[in-house]
Amino acid sequence: MPGRFALIATAAALALAGCGGSDSGSSSNNDAGAKVFSDAGCGNCHTLKAAGATGSVGPDLDKLQPSSDLVVKQVNSGGGVMPSFKGKLSDAQIKDVADYVSANAGKG
């Protein structure tokens, strides 16, 4: 059960972070972030209606509406059952997907 606690704690931290990102609405960032979300398989674990994703292993991003900064941190460090994507995705890809998730969570 320690892994389950870590997952719940991560979800709670994401939920408390709120929504943010000042430049996350730009079309090019949105397109690039959508591609990373799809190509990296984020939708296999996460729900994000804007991406047509209905995964249920990880937190529902539409409910959590995490900030871009929090998504960057989570994607880099992993946590619970989520692996780290640091070194698998470039810093630019991580920023793009973080901006995309932040801008689109709770919409769609």
Secondary structure, DSSP 8 states (H G I E B T S, - for coil): -HHHHHHHHHHHHHHHH----SSTT-HHHHHHHHHHHHHTTGGGT-EEGGGTEE--SS--HHHH---HHHHHHHHHH-BTTB---BTTB-HHHHHHHHHHHHHHTT--
